[in-house]
C-alpha cells in the first residue's frame, strides 16, 4: 500500500517551544519538528506549511479561518492534514474546524503537547507520530489525537494544565485509541456523505457570561451590543430570579440568549426545574449537551 501524502500545518504551541529567558515561546518550524521523528517516512509522506508560529493563547478566529482556508485550498492535493497546535485553545480550534469543514472524506487531525519536543519526558513525539498514524489508519473528519486518544473535533476539552493526559472526550465516547506501539484502533469512524462543504461566513458577534453567585445585574445591561449572548449557568440550566428582568430585557432588545452549563459533562435541560422553564418561556435557548467550545463554533457557523 502506498504511503499517504499529508500536509502538516505548524502553528507554534508548546511542542514547538524553546526557552527564551522570559519563558517558553514557540520557535521551531514544522520542518524542525519532523526532524525529531525519524520513523515518520515509514508512516506518511509529509509536506510542511508554516502559516504562523504563536502561543495558542493568541490564536484568534481569523487565524482559525486561515487554517480552514489552507485545508480548502489544498484539499484535492493531499490525503490528509495534521495541524500542530498549542494545547490551551486546541479544543476551540478543533470545534470551529469541525463545523467549518463539513462532509469531509479526508482526515484533519489536530495535535499538540504538554512539553516541548525533544525535552526529557516530552509527549510531543508520540502525539505527532500518532496523528500521522491515525491518518494512515483511514480516519475521516476533524479530530484531535492526544495521549493515545482519538477525540472527535466537537467533543475536545482540555481538563488539566499539567498532566500528560490533559484532554477528555466530553459527552461522547472516544473515536479510537493508539497504543504505545503505535497500533491504531478506530471505534467510531464518522459516516459522511455528499460533497465536502466549506463554511465561509463566520459570525463572532457574541459574548460568554459565566454566572457566579451575586452577579451584579447591571453587567448584563451592557451586553445589548452583542447579537448573541451565551450564559454559562449552573447544573441543568436556568436564570436566577434576580437576573430575569435584565435577561428578558436583553432578549426583547433583539439579542439571542443561549444557556449552557458549567458542569464538565451532561446536558442543559430547561424543562427540568422551574428556573429553567421560566428561562425558556422568556426566549432563552438551551445548548443541550454541547461543550462551550462546540457551542461557540456552532453559533459562529450559524447552525444554532
C-alpha positions in Angstrom: 0.0 0.0 0.0 1.4 3.4 -1.0 2.1 6.0 1.7 -0.4 8.7 2.5 0.5 12.2 1.3 -0.1 14.5 4.2 0.1 18.3 4.7 1.4 19.3 8.1 0.4 22.8 9.2 2.6 24.1 12.0 1.2 26.9 14.2 3.5 27.0 17.2 2.3 25.9 20.6 4.2 24.2 23.4 5.5 21.4 21.2 7.5 24.0 19.2 8.7 26.0 22.2 12.2 26.7 23.4 13.3 28.7 26.5 13.8 32.4 25.8 14.9 33.6 29.2 11.5 35.2 29.6 9.7 31.8 29.5 8.8 29.3 26.8 7.9 30.6 23.4 7.3 28.9 20.0 10.4 29.0 17.9 10.7 25.7 15.9 9.3 25.4 12.4 7.3 22.4 11.2 10.4 21.2 9.3 12.4 21.3 12.5 9.6 19.4 14.4 9.6 16.5 12.0 13.4 16.2 12.3 12.6 14.7 15.7 10.5 11.9 14.1 12.9 9.5 12.3 10.1 7.0 11.9 7.8 9.4 10.0 9.0 8.5 6.5 7.7 4.9 7.1 4.2 6.3 8.0 3.5 9.1 5.6 5.0 11.4 3.0 4.8 14.9 4.6 4.9 18.4 3.2 5.0 21.3 5.8 3.4 24.7 5.8 4.1 27.3 8.5 1.3 29.9 8.4 2.2 31.3 11.8 4.1 30.4 15.0 2.4 31.6 18.2 1.2 30.6 21.6 -2.3 29.2 21.2 -3.5 31.7 23.7 -3.0 34.3 20.9 -4.9 32.3 18.2 -8.0 34.2 17.0 -11.0 33.2 15.0 -9.3 34.9 12.0 -6.3 32.5 12.5 -8.7 29.5 12.6 -10.4 30.7 9.5 -7.0 30.9 7.8 -6.3 27.3 8.8 -9.6 26.2 7.2 -8.6 28.2 4.1 -5.3 26.3 3.8 -7.1 23.0 4.0 -9.7 24.1 1.5 -7.0 25.3 -1.0 -5.1 22.0 -0.6 -7.9 19.6 -0.2 -7.5 17.9 -3.5 -3.7 17.7 -3.2 -3.3 15.6 -0.1 -4.8 12.5 1.6 -5.0 14.2 5.0 -3.9 17.1 7.2 -2.1 17.3 10.5 -2.3 20.6 12.5 0.4 21.0 15.1 -1.2 23.3 17.7 -0.9 24.6 21.2 -3.0 22.7 23.7 -4.6 25.6 25.6 -7.1 26.5 22.8 -6.9 23.4 20.7 -10.5 22.5 21.7 -11.7 25.8 20.3 -9.8 25.3 17.0 -10.9 21.7 16.6 -14.6 22.6 17.2 -14.6 25.5 14.8 -12.9 23.4 12.1 -15.4 20.6 12.7 -18.2 23.0 11.9 -16.5 24.8 9.1 -15.3 21.7 7.2 -18.4 19.7 6.6 -18.8 16.3 4.9 -15.1 15.7 4.8 -13.9 12.4 3.3 -10.4 13.0 4.5 -8.8 13.4 7.9 -8.0 16.7 9.6 -6.1 15.8 12.8 -5.0 18.3 15.4 -2.4 17.5 18.0 -0.1 19.2 20.5 1.9 18.6 23.6 2.3 19.4 27.2 6.1 19.6 26.9 8.3 20.9 24.1 9.6 18.4 21.6 13.0 17.0 22.4 13.0 17.6 26.1 13.0 14.7 28.6 9.6 13.3 29.2 8.0 15.2 26.3 4.8 13.8 24.8 5.3 15.8 21.6 7.0 13.0 19.6 4.3 10.4 20.4 1.4 12.8 19.8 2.8 13.9 16.4 3.5 10.4 15.2 0.1 9.2 16.4 -1.6 11.9 14.4 0.0 10.6 11.2 -0.7 7.0 12.2 -4.4 7.9 12.5 -4.4 9.3 9.0 -2.8 6.1 7.8 -5.4 4.1 9.5 -8.2 5.7 7.5 -9.9 8.1 9.9 -12.1 10.7 8.2 -13.2 14.1 9.5 -11.9 16.5 12.1 -10.4 15.0 15.3 -7.8 15.6 18.0 -5.1 13.0 18.8 -3.5 13.3 22.2 -2.1 10.9 24.7 -3.3 7.9 22.7 -6.8 9.1 22.4 -8.8 10.0 19.2 -11.4 12.6 20.1 -14.0 13.9 17.6 -13.5 17.6 16.9 -16.7 18.8 18.6 -16.1 17.0 21.9 -12.5 18.0 22.7 -11.9 19.7 26.1 -8.7 20.3 27.9 -9.2 19.5 31.6 -5.7 19.6 33.1 -2.9 22.1 32.6 -0.1 19.8 33.8 -0.9 16.2 33.2 0.2 14.5 30.0 -3.4 13.1 29.9 -4.9 16.6 29.6 -7.9 16.1 27.3 -11.2 14.4 27.6 -13.9 13.5 25.1 -16.9 15.2 26.7 -20.4 13.7 26.2 -19.2 11.2 23.6 -17.1 8.1 23.6 -13.6 8.1 22.2 -13.4 7.7 18.4 -10.5 5.4 19.0 -7.1 4.8 20.6 -3.4 4.4 19.8 -1.3 2.1 22.0 2.3 2.7 22.9 3.5 0.6 20.0 1.6 2.9 17.6 -1.3 0.5 16.8 -4.5 2.4 16.0 -7.9 1.1 16.9 -10.8 3.0 15.4 -14.0 2.6 17.4 -16.0 5.3 15.6 -15.5 6.4 12.0 -17.8 9.2 11.0 -20.2 8.3 8.2 -20.1 11.2 6.0 -21.8 11.7 2.6 -22.2 14.3 -0.1 -19.7 16.8 -1.3 -17.3 18.5 1.1 -18.7 21.9 2.2 -16.5 24.8 3.5 -18.3 27.3 5.6 -17.1 30.8 4.8 -19.3 33.2 6.8 -18.2 33.2 10.5 -20.0 35.4 13.0 -18.0 36.4 16.0 -20.5 38.9 17.4 -21.1 37.0 20.7 -20.1 37.0 24.3 -19.9 34.4 27.0 -21.1 35.3 30.5 -20.3 32.9 33.4 -22.9 33.1 36.2 -21.5 33.4 39.7 -23.4 34.0 43.0 -24.4 37.6 43.5 -23.5 38.7 39.9 -24.4 42.3 39.5 -27.4 42.5 37.2 -26.1 45.8 35.7 -23.4 43.8 34.0 -26.0 42.2 31.7 -27.4 45.6 30.6 -24.0 46.2 28.9 -24.5 43.1 26.7 -27.1 44.6 24.3 -24.3 45.5 21.9 -23.9 41.8 21.1 -26.2 39.9 18.8 -25.7 36.7 20.8 -25.0 36.0 24.5 -24.1 32.6 26.0 -25.0 32.3 29.7 -22.9 29.6 31.4 -25.3 28.6 34.1 -25.4 26.1 36.9 -26.4 22.4 36.6 -29.3 21.8 34.3 -29.6 25.4 33.4 -31.7 28.4 34.3 -31.6 32.1 35.1 -31.6 33.3 38.7 -34.8 35.2 39.7 -32.9 38.4 40.4 -31.5 38.4 36.9 -34.6 37.5 35.0 -35.8 41.1 34.3 -32.5 42.2 32.8 -32.1 39.0 30.8 -35.7 39.4 29.5 -34.9 43.0 28.5 -31.8 41.7 26.7 -33.9 39.2 24.7 -36.5 41.9 23.9 -33.8 44.2 22.6 -33.1 41.6 19.9 -30.1 39.7 21.4 -30.4 36.0 21.2 -29.6 34.3 24.6 -28.3 30.8 24.9 -28.0 28.8 28.1 -25.2 26.2 28.8 -23.9 24.6 31.9 -20.7 25.0 34.0 -20.7 21.2 34.5 -18.0 19.4 32.6 -20.4 16.8 31.2 -24.1 16.2 31.0 -26.8 18.3 29.3 -28.8 21.5 29.9 -32.4 20.7 30.4 -34.6 23.8 30.8 -37.7 21.6 31.3 -36.4 20.1 34.5 -36.7 22.9 37.0 -38.9 25.9 37.4 -36.0 28.3 36.9 -35.3 26.6 33.6 -38.9 26.7 32.4 -39.0 30.4 33.2 -35.8 31.0 31.2 -37.3 29.0 28.3 -40.5 31.0 28.5 -38.7 34.3 28.1 -37.0 33.0 25.0 -33.6 31.6 26.2 -32.3 28.7 24.0 -30.8 25.6 25.6 -27.5 24.5 24.2 -28.2 20.9 25.3 -25.2 18.6 25.6 -22.7 20.9 23.7 -19.4 21.9 25.3 -18.6 25.6 25.4 -16.1 25.1 22.6 -18.7 23.3 20.4 -21.5 25.7 21.2 -19.3 28.7 20.3 -18.3 27.1 17.0 -21.9 26.1 16.1 -23.0 29.7 16.9 -20.2 31.2 14.8 -21.2 29.0 11.8 -24.8 29.9 12.1 -26.1 26.4 13.0 -27.9 27.5 16.1 
